[in-house]
Amino acid sequence: MDYQFKILSNQDLEQIIPLVFELNASKVSMEILRARFNEMKNQNYKCAIISLDKDVVGVTGLWFSTRHYIGKSVELDHVYIKPEHRGSGLGKRFMAWINNYVVEHGCKAIELNTYVQNYPSHKFYYNEGFEILGYHFLKKL
């Protein structure tokens, strides 16, 4: 299959909302996702996608920042590949493409969060060279 990796323009973020909706198992409504992505357009956010023909089959957000402990870095957010496209090395290819892209843009590190119970992702990220450095805490206001 001829998969393509690219950065989606912020004006086209509407295309990824169905995938992020799938990822969140419908915990966040489409309406709220649209509003949030509309805000994200004006922040340090870019969206990388995997497309096959004209269909978006994979996505991740890229949040760029400079951190005191590592310098310029990117945090991956909402990493998702449709289930029918998994298991063929596509995730590994996507991560290699992301690595190259962020290095070209001056990043010294990639960070991400993954849910505690998402064991397949833990194995994947370990195999990609990620290390666990701490816990992610959340307090809803």
N, C-alpha and C positions, 0 to 999 in steps of 0.2 A: 504494500500500500504506500502511496505517495503522501506522507504526512508533511505538513509545512509548519514551521515554528515562526512566530512573529510577535511584535508588539502591536497590540490593537490600539487604534487612536482612542483617546478619551471620549470623543464624540460618538464612538460606536460601542460603548460599554453595554448598551441595551442587549447586545448579542449574547453576553455571558450570563445574564441574570437567570435564565432557565437552568444552567449548570450549577450555579451557586445555590439556587433553590433546591435542586436535587441533593447537593452536598449537605445542606442543612436539614435534610429530611423534613422540609416544610415547617421548620420551627420559626422562620421569619417569613412573613408574607411577601408576595411579589411586589406589592405596593411599597412596603417599607424598604425592600431591597432597591427598588428604583430610586427612591428618595435618597438613600444612603450613597448609592453609586453616583448620583447626581452631585452630592457634596464632595465625594472623593475625587471627582474630576479636577477640582481646584486645589488638591493637596499634593504631597510628594508621592503620588501613586501612579504606577503604570501597570498595564495588564498584559501578560504574555499568554498566548493561546497556541493550541495545536489545532490545525484545521485539516480536514480531509475533504477534498473538493470544496464545496462551499459551506460545509458543516463544521461548527466548532465542537471538537470532541474532548478537549482538555483545556484547563485554565489554571493560572495562578496569578495572584496579585503580587506586585513588587513595591514595597514601601522603602524608599530611600531615606537615609539619615546618616548623621555623623555621631558616633558614640564615643564617649571618653575612653573606653577600655579597648577599642579596636580600630577606631577611625571610621572612614566612610564604609557603610554596610547597607545591606538590603535585607529586609525581612519578607519571607515568602508568606503569603496569606491565601486562604481558600484554595489549596492545591487540590485539583480534582481532574481525574480522567474517567470518562464514561466506562462503566464496567465491561462492556463488550470490546473495548480497545485495550484492556489490561492484559498482562501476562506475556507480552511479546517483546519486551524490552523498550517499549515506548516511553515509559517513565524515566528510564535511565538516559535515553536520548534527549528527552526534554530537559532533564537536570544538566546534562552536558551543555546544551544550548544556552540555558540560563547562566551557568557558570561563565561561559565565554562572554555572554552579553554584559554581565555585571562587572567582570574584570575589565572589559573594554571601557566601561563607564567609571572606572576608578575605585571599585569596591574592594575592600580588604577581607570581607567576611560575608557569609550568608547565615541568617538566623531563621528559625521558624518555631512554631508551636504545633504540637499534635496532641490529640486527646489521649488520655492515659490508657483507655481501653482499646485504642486503635493499634493493636499489636502488629498487623502487617505493615503499617507505615513505619513503626519503630525499626523493624528489620531492614526495610528499604533504606531509611535514612542512615542507619549504622553502616550499611554497605556503601553508601554514598560518601562516607567520611565524616558524618556529623557526630558530635558528642553531646551528651546531656550535661548541661552546666548548672541547671537550677530548676526551680518550679515556677510556673506561671500562675499568678494569683489574680483573681477578679473580684471586685466588689461592685455590685450593681447599685446605682444611686436612684 
